[in-house]
Amino acid sequence: MELDIELVPTATLWKIYDLIKRYNPEVEEAVRQQFMQKEASPQTARQPTSKPKKNKPMNKIEQEQKIEQLKRTVQQFERHTSGSQEPMQSKITKIHILV
């Protein structure tokens, strides 16, 4: 089971923090030291963070459909760059012809 930390309410996060402090106080010291090290290091210009886009796992059928779509896109690109409307031979076939 995974937990998306951004969906956890702030009050719950503070309760978790208090529990960690109570039962494992050395963690608080380690976090404090890491925070101090970050404060001491030079800061780089930060870009505003947006919520990262999450990838939904695909099932087998969706994966096969996506693969076929990508293959068609590559074929269209190859036809466009070759100046021909005929599908190009695969690169493996070309290598065998040259050998």
Secondary structure, 3 states (H helix, E strand, C coil): CCCCHHHCCHHHHHHHHHHHHHHCHHHHHHHHHHHHHHHHCCCCCCCCCCCCCCCCCCCHHHHHHHHHHHHHHHHHHHHHHHCCCCCCCCHHHHHHHHC
